[in-house]
Structures are given as C-alpha cells and as structure tokens.
Amino acid sequence: MAKDLKEKFCSFSPTDYRYSVEDLKSYLTEEAFIKYKTKVEAALVKVLAKQGFISWEVAEEIIQAAERITAEEVYEEERRVRHDIRALVNCIRNKVSERAKPYVHLFATSCDIVDTANCLRYKDAIHNVILPDMIELEKTWMELALRHKDTLQIGRTHGQHAEPITFGFAIVLYVDRWGNRILRLKEVTHNLVGKFSGAVGAYNASSLGFFADPEEFEREVLSELGLEPANISTQILPPEPMVDFFHTIISSFGVLANFADDMRHLQRSEIAEIGEEFKDEQVGSSTMPHKRNPINFENIKSMWKTFMPKMVTIYMDQISEHQRDLTNSCSQRYLPELLVAFTSSMRRMIKVSKRIKVEESNMQRNFKMSKDKIAAEPLYILLASLGYPNAHEYVRRLVFESFKKRKPLSEIVMEEEALKPYLEKFTDLQKGIILDPSRYIGIAPKKVKKIIDLWEERLKDT
C-alpha cells in the first residue's frame, strides 16, 4: 500500500493522485486501453474462424494470448519498434505458436483497432459508471426540489432582487437541464461507431478475394463487440460522433458548474441562504479559524474551468488531411482525463447536494428586504389591465417616492386618491398580493411537481 501511494504521488496529473475515480480505471487507464485493443484483435480472429479462414484452434490460441497482454510489456516493445499497435501485435505474436502468428492483426490497420477500442471503452464507461451517477444526481436534485417546493426565496436577476420564487423552483430548473443532458448523452453514446475498413477506409485489404462482402466482414467483426460500423471512414473514423459525444460531456459539466456557482453565491455571508456540511475537524482557512468556505462548489467550478477549454482541441481534431494525418494522435490520449474529471466533479456534487443545509429563516430575511417593492410589478400589470394610462411609469414614480420617503409602497398606494377607483376593482386575490407579495410566486410550487413528474416518467427505464 505504501508503495502504491508513493507511485501515485509521483504522477504528473492531479487527476491521478487527487481526483481519480476508481470505478473508471477498468475503462480509461492505459492498462484498460490495452485490454480494449486486445478485445478488438480477438473479435477479428473470431470472425476469421467463423468465415473458415482460420481454424477455431488458432483463433482460441490468439484470443487467450491477447487476454494475457499487459501494458507494461507493450510499452517495453514499443520502445524497441517505435509503434504502439505493432508493439501490441508483436506481444500477442510472442505468445502464440508459429502456425498462429501470421493471423494476428491480419487485414487490420492500426486505427481499426485504436478508434474502435476507444468507442467501445467510452460506451462501457458511460453505461456502467457515468450514466448511473448522472441519474443519482438527478434524483438527488429532485428530492431537494420537492422538499423545498414551497420554501419562499427571492428571485435574482443581474444580482438584484427580482420577484419571489421558491427554492424548489430554483433547483428544479437544474433537474430539467440535467435530465436533458442525460438523454442527450445516451443518444450520442449510442451514435459512437467502430470501423474495420483498412488503411484508407476503402476496404483494400479485405477486398483481396478472401471475403465475398468486405462491408459484411466489417459488420461481423464489430458485431462481436456490440458496435455498428460507420457509413464510411478514412484511416480513422469520421470525427463528428466523437465531437458530439465530448460536447455533451462538456455541456453537462457546464450545468454542474452553473449549479455550483449559484450555490456558492447563496453561501455568501451577507446572503447565507444555504450552507455546505462542515466537519468538526474541517479547516476553512490556514489563518482565519472562523472561515467555512464553500469549497466543494468552488472546486467543481474550478474543474470545469480546467477541462471546458479542451473542447477547442476536440473541435480542432475534426480536421485531418486527406485520409489521415497524425495531428490527433497526442491530443486524443488526453480525452479519458476529461471523463474522469467530469465524473469526479459529479460525485462531489452528489455528495454535497445531499447535505445542503437550507437556511429558511435567512431566505425569509432576505425576502423581507425587498418585500414591499416587489408589489410594483403586479400593481402595474393590474392597473394597466384596467385601463390606467401609462401605468408602468406611474408605478415607477410611486416606487421612487417610497424610497425617498422611506415609506412602504403599499402604504403610498393606499393613500393615492387617483388609484382608489381601480383598487376597488381588484379581486381579493389581487389585493392580497399587493399587500403581501410573498403570495406572488406564480405557479412555482406546481411547476416543481410538474417538472419532477416529467423527468420521473422520462427516466423510468434508464
């Protein structure tokens, strides 16, 4: 254990030693990548055996050899031959008999293996780890929104008090945004495809007369892996499915960052409407013992700032000259780190969202700061609906007078002789809202329930 820790802290990237996600190691580490590439090599020889091109004994020998390959031996061989896939092939060949050696990697080009393995491992990571985490966060936010669907909160636009809402209404917006990201991620993950069409994508090698239909041969190989083939490829897969995939990860990360930013601001000392759980021995500052910082939400936004710009590189990787250049080779090796960072931040968000402490008394206090002036909008709308000329400007002047005289707007309104004929036409509900703007929350509680019901239905089979 001590040795493992020492090696961990000798890593360059904080993603490894600080933000690692254990559940993703089976898909996204370099060791995992080697394993996925050997799965593609194994799928190839299975189909060669099914086609009668090689015997099942030879196929099984290659499959078993592929299963024993380690990243360490592949990298050792790569140091010698200076080619990662040829090194992988050599390592498999070194573990099989002379009769089996010729059929390792036969008809394949490097990117048939690399691109297909990447799509396969990303799909597995999404379905087995990332989507379940996203659904857990969605349910956590649903519970929070429902619990506070009636909890009064002042709405804010431009950082200023606007109209009243409920805290549940503020949260359920993120339920809807996040739910849409879940469905979109399922869609773009489904659209990830593989290839087995050779060095320029024209099926040159598999068209030498050994197979009646090279495209059917490709379909069979990929079917062994649970993948569909691209309609057409060059040496590499068309980049757009992968661009769409990572765009969805990044935009989902943006939802996390936006939620984190909102919750961070609500923890400001002068607002103090929510709080993060703070452990008994937790330290907020190295010099100020009283500090209780919103560290989790700040961390999530900081991680988003680090990894969101990688989308620019992903867009740049759409450009590959002719049938392929090597300018995406280095950059695509960093893509798994993006998935790890996203999942690490999401798990942090799940944890902190389950422990948000809502300070309802402070929400009431903050609401009361603007309670009187909030009546301005409903008053203007009601007066305009009854035909009062230039109602908006008239109410604006009343609000200014309220500020100037330090008198409640409702009191000034009731003193206005010119308004009495209109006020008499207000319904009890309308009068009640003018006198008590805390009732002016629209359909916020109903909307909370409606959005939650919507996403429970949409995600019930996910």
C-alpha positions, 0 to 999 in steps of 0.5 A, a space after each residue: 500500500 505504501 508503495 502504491 501511494 508513493 507511485 501515485 504521488 509521483 504522477 504528473 496529473 492531479 487527476 491521478 493522485 487527487 481526483 481519480 475515480 476508481 470505478 473508471 480505471 477498468 475503462 480509461 487507464 492505459 492498462 484498460 486501453 490495452 485490454 480494449 485493443 486486445 478485445 478488438 484483435 480477438 473479435 477479428 480472429 473470431 470472425 476469421 474462424 467463423 468465415 473458415 479462414 482460420 481454424 477455431 484452434 488458432 483463433 482460441 490460441 490468439 484470443 487467450 494470448 491477447 487476454 494475457 497482454 499487459 501494458 507494461 510489456 507493450 510499452 517495453 516493445 514499443 520502445 524497441 519498434 517505435 509503434 504502439 499497435 505493432 508493439 501490441 501485435 508483436 506481444 500477442 505474436 510472442 505468445 502464440 505458436 508459429 502456425 498462429 502468428 501470421 493471423 494476428 492483426 491480419 487485414 487490420 490497420 492500426 486505427 481499426 483497432 485504436 478508434 474502435 477500442 476507444 468507442 467501445 471503452 467510452 460506451 462501457 464507461 458511460 453505461 456502467 459508471 457515468 450514466 448511473 451517477 448522472 441519474 443519482 444526481 438527478 434524483 438527488 436534485 429532485 428530492 431537494 426540489 420537492 422538499 423545498 417546493 414551497 420554501 419562499 426565496 427571492 428571485 435574482 436577476 443581474 444580482 438584484 432582487 427580482 420577484 419571489 420564487 421558491 427554492 424548489 423552483 430554483 433547483 428544479 430548473 437544474 433537474 430539467 437541464 440535467 435530465 436533458 443532458 442525460 438523454 442527450 448523452 445516451 443518444 450520442 453514446 449510442 451514435 459512437 461507431 467502430 470501423 474495420 475498413 483498412 488503411 484508407 477506409 476503402 476496404 483494400 485489404 479485405 477486398 483481396 478475394 478472401 471475403 465475398 462482402 468486405 462491408 459484411 466482414 466489417 459488420 461481423 467483426 464489430 458485431 462481436 463487440 456490440 458496435 455498428 460500423 460507420 457509413 464510411 471512414 478514412 484511416 480513422 473514423 469520421 470525427 463528428 460522433 466523437 465531437 458530439 459525444 465530448 460536447 455533451 460531456 462538456 455541456 453537462 459539466 457546464 450545468 454542474 458548474 452553473 449549479 455550483 456557482 449559484 450555490 456558492 453565491 447563496 453561501 455568501 455571508 451577507 446572503 447565507 441562504 444555504 450552507 455546505 456540511 462542515 466537519 468538526 475537524 474541517 479547516 476553512 482557512 490556514 489563518 482565519 479559524 472562523 472561515 467555512 468556505 464553500 469549497 466543494 462548489 468552488 472546486 467543481 467550478 474550478 474543474 470545469 474551468 480546467 477541462 471546458 477549454 479542451 473542447 477547442 482541441 476536440 473541435 480542432 481534431 475534426 480536421 485531418 488531411 486527406 485520409 489521415 494525418 497524425 495531428 490527433 494522435 497526442 491530443 486524443 490520449 488526453 480525452 479519458 482525463 476529461 471523463 474522469 474529471 467530469 465524473 469526479 466533479 459529479 460525485 462531489 456534487 452528489 455528495 454535497 447536494 445531499 447535505 445542503 443545509 437550507 437556511 429558511 429563516 435567512 431566505 425569509 430575511 432576505 425576502 423581507 428586504 425587498 418585500 414591499 417593492 416587489 408589489 410594483 410589478 403586479 400593481 402595474 400589470 393590474 392597473 394597466 389591465 384596467 385601463 390606467 394610462 401609462 401605468 408602468 411609469 406611474 408605478 415607477 414614480 410611486 416606487 421612487 417616492 417610497 424610497 425617498 420617503 422611506 415609506 412602504 409602497 403599499 402604504 403610498 398606494 393606499 393613500 393615492 386618491 387617483 388609484 382608489 377607483 381601480 383598487 376597488 376593482 381588484 379581486 381579493 386575490 389581487 389585493 392580497 398580493 399587493 399587500 403581501 407579495 410573498 403570495 406572488 410566486 406564480 405557479 412555482 410550487 406546481 411547476 416543481 411537481 410538474 417538472 419532477 413528474 416529467 423527468 420521473 416518467 422520462 427516466 423510468 427505464 434508464 
